């Protein structure tokens, strides 16, 4: 399975630090058995995020696209809106499970606006912007993702 990682962070894109969250997501994808074919950092720009998601789904042939950053409530947090422009169907249970996994770790868990959805045969999942939160959210969905990806590929796993 091919996977792409997209980090939405204006500060990281400007060179103000390393992309630790993107690296954490790449490790998560590799742990699922995916080949990470692209990792990119873009500014918090809705059109740019949507463009890169379309590229990974339609041109790069990725079965899984994971994003990090831009899922909060700050004015520049536009990743959920960008994802909704691109997906054809939502997968709300994935985002719900990720939020619930954060509940025991932060009182602000319900402020996450994470989104998951499907474009063609590609699953797109938005993660929080911190490596620690990525690990917590990833643990909540790790077992279900291979099944979801198999279904999107037309397989009928048991």
FENTAQUI-V311478 format. One record per helix or strand of 2 or more residues. SS is the DSSP state (@ for helix, = for strand). FROM is the first residue (numbers start at 1). LEN is the number of residues. If there is no record, write none. Layout:
# FENTAQUI-V311478
<<SS/FROM/LEN> <SS/FROM/LEN>>
This chain:
# FENTAQUI-V311478
<<=/2/7> <@/10/4> <@/20/12> <=/35/8> <@/46/14> <=/64/5> <@/79/8> <=/89/2> <@/92/12> <@/109/3> <=/116/4> <=/122/6> <@/131/22>>
